[in-house]
Amino acid sequence: MSEHRRKPPQPQGGGRAAARRGQSGSSSGRRAAPRGATGSPSGSYGPEDEERPYGGRAEARRAAQRSGGGRRRAAEPARGGRRAGGAASGPGRGRVVASGKKRLIDYPRCDRDGWRRWVPSWKLVSGLCITFFGGLVAAVGIAYAMVGIPDIAKTATAQNNVYYWSDGEVMVATGGERNRQVIKLPQIPKAMQNAVISQENKTFYSDSGIDPMGIARAVFNMARGGETQGGSTITQQYVKNAMLEDQSQTISRKAKEILVSVKVGTEVDKDKILEGYLNSAYYGRGAYGIQAAARAYFNKDAEKLNPGECALLSAVLKGATYYDPAGATSIDPAATPADNKRRALRQMQDTLDKMVEYGHLDQAERAKYTELPTVQNPRSNTQLGGQIGYLVDLAKASLIKDGIATQDQLDQGGYEIHTTFDKKKVQELEASVTKVYKANIKPEKRPKTDTHVQFGGASVNPETGAIEAIYGGADATKHFTNNADVTGAQVGSTFKPFVLAAAMKWGVRDPDGPEDQPQDARTVVSPKSLYSGQNNLKIKNYDGSVWTNEEGEQWRQENDGKDSVGDPPDYKIDLREAMRESVNSAYVQLGMDVGLDKVKEAAVDAGLLESSLAGTSYPSFSIGVSDPSAIRMASSYATFAASGKQRDPFSVTKVVREGRTIHTHKDQEPDQAFTAKVADNVTDVLKTVVEDGTGSNAKLPGREVAGKTGTTDGNKSAWFVGYTPQLSTAISMFRYPDDESIKNRRFLEMYGTGNQDKIHGASFPSEIWHDYMEQALKGEPAKKFPKPEPIGEVLNDTPPPSPSPTPSRTEESSPSPSPTPSQTSTSPSPTPTETCGVFDWECNNGDNNGNEGGDNDTVGGDGSPSPSPSDSATDDEGDGNGNGNGNGNGPGGTIWGSSG
């Protein structure tokens, strides 16, 4: 062995002296490394090593620990020579090896420094992945083995939903039962099988039963709280329908559904799955399964369905709310019959096209079905007859809109729904309508005038906003549309109180206001303010300029019977009397002076839905071309009854499920829509309508009543809306075909209906209102309205020349003629604004220009208090600009053209 590799001699004695002797005895130079070279990472060729020789390995390790900053590390043994000496030099110059017993999981890593210690090795990562996925596979395997195949027959049973009257008495138990009859696959038309497969799952017979992409979408939506999705394949939907015990929208339930779907897809025959799905799916109208659906929609057995009917039913499976041709506006206003028919036809045609594309239907056969098949009325449950069906629909719609329960959850049943409906009031309202109908409406005797007559009604408590009664139609199992809800019938002059409220809340605009902001200068109006009651009045803007449409045509406002109201020559009448006699010209001009934007705001503040307002930029807006529901009209008038406090109407007080209360109606903090001064003055004006005006039929002995009559263009609808301090009620009447097979249905005129020349709000609607309110308030103490405080300024300086501005019958039979053209020529000013002020009603009023417009069937001016409903002269109004004859340029009907 060479000299430089020979192991240096060991010291013969212990201690430091021996160590020094051993060190001094070794040869110098590079041939032998000093003993200290095997000790510390800090050992180097420097002088420090030469001055600090060590006597053994233990001593060297201790020295290495001291020089290495206290970090305990083991040194590699020196192998002699230059390499050995260099390997032990300075920090990082040599590899550090951990001492002690090796760990099972080396983390953090002991053989790395700094951040590298926290980076796991590939062995550790791969080991963990293998362990995780292995455990997951094992768990899935165990879960797969534990889940069973669901029994679809169990879907035939479910809990009912129980609805209660306001006093806690059970109204009806319905909604959760299953209208279902199981039939075998051979009894289900091939066209129905192929329609569902073509539209929903074209790979049904070849797939594994799940759609990974659809599952991912559903899980993602649920994780972020979005709208949940149903099963993507027919197998998944079959499983979902069968899993009645758990319909929660959670990821864990979705995972269970996937496992069951895989097991069903593996172990159950595809034809059995298809049969089970078609027998358990929900088609709307309370129908579960294809046999019940065929009966509900077409009144036939499933085996007799043709391809067009099958395609429609497959469309309905996407959601009956939006694809049932009958509509479902009680659940969603967007689900109108017209919109649903359009959606259903588009989906039906798409399904038929796909059936042809996938070879399930011959093109010649497909060509036979280009229109929606005729479907029957959607109600058949006798429990929901009379008004019960309308009440249930209203309560269900409330639960869905407020997010308390979904349609699917309600279909599963098990809910206790406590409503605001007063059984006695509902029965009295129905009895009052029935009494008037039977006594006056004779469709078999007068088919041209008395067919398709309908009524609607609603009562709202002003103190709470609770809907206490509605009248939705003759029978919920025969007439599907709820007439207490939106029908499209315009409200006519019952809209005028909102114009008056706007004038007393914001005031009319001052044409002489500041030049920089003239519209901001306003004057609050007193009910004693004077406006023109002249028939055929030329309507002006607030600054006195003549209002014209886009084509430059002027607006001429007519009164009912084309009568001018007030004494000639100026026909001035104060706003109280104009309301009492429902003078259109006065309130149309008042609306222009206030600003139609403020009139709209007042109506919305009172409680009308903005979506129900129409024609907001036309003068006729002030006299009721809009079509709010009876519920909303009763609610908005209740705002005046409550001295300006507005509360939204509601129908559900409490909801209980499985013994747990999941919803309780909290008393709403009312919005102060109007000050008490404004609201009470509106009430005081409306009292005169009932006491000695067009609404005199609504008088209740011993009680104060405020209200307003309304009639519309072409005599197509009539209203009476009135209230006492305890109850606000709206009654509507119109003619509209109830037969959905009639194409292009529209509102019909009521001239001659009920053997009357013309139907007014003061006739049948006010008669029904009177009979109902008399019974509904029986036993309740009579209350008085608050005494109104004086408000506003009296505009238009001169008082009426006669203490009674109401024309006599003699005056009405020979009304003062409209100004002649010669009278018009007396105002030769080049522009209306130079000589015509906002209150200068005589200016240019005789200029007909062939542009007369407005309401032909508006207010009569006789004001006769006769209670006889057959006296058509007792009513008021009608705005004349509603859904009428279809030749108008403005929203909703006739706006331009000569009056007739």
Beta strands, then each sheet from edge to edge (+ up, - down):
strand 1: 161-164
strand 2: 170-174
strand 3: 415-419
strand 4: 453-460
strand 5: 467-471
strand 6: 508-509
strand 7: 522-523
strand 8: 530-532
strand 9: 537-538
strand 10: 556-557
strand 11: 572-574
strand 12: 645-646
strand 13: 652-657
strand 14: 660-664
strand 15: 671-672
strand 16: 706-711
strand 17: 717-723
strand 18: 728-735
sheet 1: 2+ 1- 3- 13+ 14-
sheet 2: 5+ 4- 18+ 17- 16+
sheet 3: 6+ 7-
sheet 4: 8+ 11-
sheet 5: 9+ 10-
sheet 6: 12+ 15-
end
